[in-house]
Amino acid sequence: MKNLPSNTIGIDHGDDVLFSDFEDGGEMWTGTGPRERRRKVNFSKPYREPPVMHVALSMWDFDSASNPRADIGAENVTREGFDVVFRTWGDTRVARARVRWMAFGTLPFEDDWELY
């Protein structure tokens, strides 16, 4: 568990379309085997340290003829942002996906000291 001081808690959030591959025959729609899509997301303002992340699919559109397989998460979390990573595999065909995310962390405080 991460304990957050009440006077410096920052919560940022967003909802972003990761891809829409069915329109142009993209890899998530036409490919097979392991596939990955990444998108860099920047926070509204930097945190004091890398925040705790929550990431979830808020919309998905899979082909009904194959098993829906998906893995979604946050990687490379820094004070300024993170990478949303969507993965699928096998014969899964994904037409499009949207992700909703929330970041919870401490914000810089005007009285913070940085000696070194």
Residue frames relative to the residue before (quaternion, step in Angstrom):
aa qw qx qy qz dx dy dz
M 1.0000 0.0000 0.0000 0.0000 0.00 0.00 0.00
K 0.2591 -0.7430 0.5987 0.1495 3.53 -1.11 0.74
N 0.2456 -0.7659 0.5810 0.1248 3.57 -0.77 1.09
L 0.1304 -0.8124 0.5670 0.0391 3.60 -0.69 1.09
P 0.4243 -0.6843 0.5214 0.2826 3.62 -0.77 0.96
S 0.5318 -0.6966 0.3833 0.2915 3.58 -0.81 1.01
N 0.6957 0.4874 -0.2996 0.4343 3.61 1.03 -0.59
T 0.7735 0.3129 -0.1884 0.5180 3.61 1.19 -0.15
I 0.3455 0.7392 -0.5124 0.2676 3.61 1.09 0.55
G 0.0665 -0.7811 0.6202 0.0295 3.55 -1.01 0.89
I 0.0400 -0.7714 0.6351 0.0056 3.55 -0.95 0.93
D 0.0226 -0.7771 0.6284 -0.0262 3.55 -0.74 1.12
H 0.0202 -0.8111 0.5844 -0.0128 3.61 -1.11 0.54
G 0.0195 0.7993 -0.6006 0.0092 3.51 -1.29 0.31
D 0.2025 -0.7337 0.6377 0.1183 3.52 -1.39 0.23
D 0.0690 0.8379 -0.5272 0.1230 3.58 -0.31 1.27
V 0.4111 -0.6511 0.5739 0.2788 3.57 -1.09 0.75
L 0.3095 -0.7653 0.5372 0.1731 3.58 -0.74 1.06
F 0.7735 -0.1915 0.1462 0.5863 3.56 0.97 -0.85
S 0.1134 -0.7362 0.6616 0.0867 3.50 -1.37 0.35
D 0.0188 -0.8856 0.4625 -0.0383 3.56 0.41 1.30
F 0.5588 0.6269 -0.4098 0.3560 3.63 1.13 -0.33
E 0.6167 0.5845 -0.3456 0.3983 3.61 1.09 -0.62
D 0.8186 0.2080 -0.0891 0.5279 3.58 0.97 -0.83
G 0.5593 -0.6404 0.3819 0.3621 3.60 1.20 0.42
G 0.2085 0.8202 -0.5055 0.1678 3.57 1.06 0.72
E 0.7434 -0.4717 0.2841 0.3797 3.51 -1.36 0.41
M 0.6497 0.5189 -0.3385 0.4406 3.62 0.94 -0.75
W 0.7010 0.4477 -0.2572 0.4919 3.59 1.14 -0.62
T 0.7964 0.3208 -0.1512 0.4899 3.60 0.92 -0.83
G 0.6394 0.5746 -0.3224 0.3964 3.60 1.16 -0.48
T 0.2222 -0.7219 0.6301 0.1804 3.52 -1.43 0.04
G 0.7096 0.4308 -0.3276 0.4512 3.53 -1.29 0.29
P 0.7550 -0.3696 0.2637 0.4731 3.59 -1.27 -0.21
R 0.0577 0.7768 -0.6230 0.0716 3.56 -0.93 1.00
E 0.0869 -0.8016 0.5914 0.0084 3.54 -1.12 0.69
R 0.0688 -0.7588 0.6461 0.0448 3.53 -1.18 0.70
R 0.0991 -0.7955 0.5976 0.0143 3.58 -0.90 1.01
R 0.0020 -0.7699 0.6379 0.0177 3.52 -1.21 0.59
K 0.3699 -0.7154 0.5574 0.2014 3.54 -0.93 1.01
V 0.0830 -0.7752 0.6260 0.0183 3.58 -0.96 0.97
N 0.1964 -0.7689 0.5996 0.1040 3.58 -0.92 0.93
F 0.4494 -0.6767 0.5157 0.2723 3.55 -1.05 0.83
S 0.6554 -0.5165 0.3820 0.3972 3.58 -1.27 0.40
K 0.7564 -0.1090 0.0556 0.6426 3.55 1.16 -0.71
P 0.6154 -0.5902 0.3665 0.3723 3.61 -1.10 0.59
Y 0.4093 -0.6664 0.5721 0.2472 3.50 -1.26 0.63
R 0.6266 -0.5217 0.4149 0.4038 3.57 -1.30 0.19
E 0.7583 -0.0150 0.0385 0.6506 3.55 1.16 -0.77
P 0.6840 -0.4685 0.3145 0.4624 3.64 -1.13 0.30
P 0.3795 -0.7553 0.4913 0.2101 3.61 -0.78 1.01
V 0.5385 -0.5415 0.5194 0.3833 3.51 -1.41 0.06
M 0.2116 -0.8108 0.5400 0.0786 3.58 -0.89 0.96
H 0.0828 -0.7246 0.6794 0.0813 3.50 -1.33 0.57
V 0.0063 0.7990 -0.5981 0.0614 3.58 -0.74 1.10
A 0.0913 0.7925 -0.5971 0.0839 3.60 -0.94 0.90
L 0.5121 -0.5955 0.5077 0.3541 3.55 -1.22 0.45
S 0.1694 -0.7901 0.5817 0.0932 3.57 -0.87 0.94
M 0.7668 0.0209 -0.0539 0.6393 3.58 1.33 -0.15
W 0.0817 0.7735 -0.6269 0.0442 3.53 -1.00 0.82
D 0.1154 -0.7701 0.6265 0.0337 3.51 -1.19 0.70
F 0.0008 -0.8138 0.5767 -0.0720 3.56 -0.19 1.36
D 0.5306 -0.5817 0.5064 0.3516 3.55 -1.24 0.49
S 0.4348 -0.7258 0.4722 0.2474 3.60 -0.87 0.92
A 0.6087 0.5844 -0.3528 0.4044 3.62 1.20 -0.25
S 0.7522 0.2873 -0.1939 0.5604 3.62 1.24 -0.12
N 0.6187 -0.5406 0.4114 0.3947 3.55 -1.27 0.31
P 0.3726 -0.7090 0.5423 0.2538 3.61 -0.94 0.81
R 0.0371 0.7860 -0.6119 0.0799 3.58 -0.55 1.22
A 0.1721 0.7921 -0.5687 0.1399 3.57 -0.75 0.99
D 0.0603 -0.7401 0.6689 0.0330 3.51 -1.22 0.69
I 0.0012 -0.8036 0.5937 -0.0413 3.59 -0.75 1.04
G 0.1896 0.7960 -0.5589 0.1346 3.56 -0.99 0.76
A 0.4590 -0.6324 0.5463 0.3016 3.52 -1.42 0.00
E 0.0087 -0.7824 0.6225 -0.0184 3.56 -0.95 0.93
N 0.8178 0.2370 -0.1899 0.4889 3.55 -1.31 0.38
V 0.1719 0.8039 -0.5454 0.1639 3.59 0.91 0.94
T 0.0083 -0.7806 0.6238 -0.0395 3.55 -0.86 1.08
R 0.7107 -0.4079 0.3362 0.4642 3.57 -1.29 -0.14
E 0.7472 0.4378 -0.2049 0.4561 3.59 1.09 -0.75
G 0.8076 -0.1604 0.1409 0.5497 3.61 1.12 -0.49
F 0.2565 -0.7482 0.5909 0.1587 3.55 -1.31 -0.31
D 0.4242 -0.6501 0.5562 0.2968 3.54 -1.37 0.09
V 0.2640 -0.6928 0.6457 0.1827 3.56 -0.99 0.90
V 0.0673 -0.8018 0.5938 0.0054 3.59 -0.85 0.99
F 0.0777 -0.7681 0.6356 0.0042 3.55 -0.84 1.11
R 0.0175 -0.7990 0.6009 -0.0169 3.57 -0.87 0.98
T 0.0134 0.7539 -0.6567 -0.0163 3.51 -1.26 0.60
W 0.1374 -0.7926 0.5917 0.0530 3.59 -1.25 0.24
G 0.7319 0.4161 -0.3116 0.4406 3.54 -1.35 0.04
D 0.7441 -0.3832 0.2977 0.4592 3.55 -1.09 -0.76
T 0.3235 0.7687 -0.4959 0.2419 3.61 1.25 0.25
R 0.1320 -0.7680 0.6239 0.0592 3.54 -1.00 0.92
V 0.0791 -0.8023 0.5916 -0.0049 3.55 -0.60 1.20
A 0.3222 -0.7631 0.5329 0.1727 3.56 -0.62 1.16
R 0.7782 -0.1818 0.1584 0.5798 3.57 0.90 -0.95
A 0.0787 -0.7838 0.6152 0.0302 3.51 -1.29 0.46
R 0.1126 -0.7549 0.6432 0.0610 3.53 -1.20 0.73
V 0.2020 -0.7904 0.5715 0.0883 3.57 -1.03 0.79
R 0.1722 -0.7330 0.6482 0.1137 3.54 -1.19 0.71
W 0.0260 -0.8199 0.5710 -0.0309 3.57 -0.87 0.95
M 0.0953 -0.7544 0.6459 0.0687 3.54 -1.33 0.49
A 0.1460 -0.7621 0.6272 0.0675 3.53 -1.09 0.83
F 0.0899 -0.7809 0.6181 0.0097 3.58 -0.93 1.00
G 0.3288 0.7567 -0.5216 0.2172 3.58 -0.71 0.96
T 0.6020 -0.5475 0.4359 0.3844 3.51 -1.36 -0.02
L 0.3111 -0.7387 0.5744 0.1661 3.52 -1.12 0.80
P 0.5870 -0.5370 0.4404 0.4161 3.57 -1.17 0.38
F 0.2246 -0.7618 0.5967 0.1150 3.55 -1.11 0.75
E 0.5867 -0.6314 0.3774 0.3388 3.60 -0.92 0.88
D 0.7081 0.4396 -0.2636 0.4856 3.61 1.13 -0.52
D 0.4099 0.7038 -0.4870 0.3152 3.62 1.23 0.12
W 0.2221 -0.7515 0.6088 0.1234 3.54 -1.11 0.76
E 0.0676 -0.7498 0.6558 0.0558 3.52 -1.10 0.74
L 0.1771 -0.8291 0.5249 0.0749 3.56 -0.20 1.31
Y 0.8214 0.1286 -0.0509 0.5533 3.60 0.95 -0.75
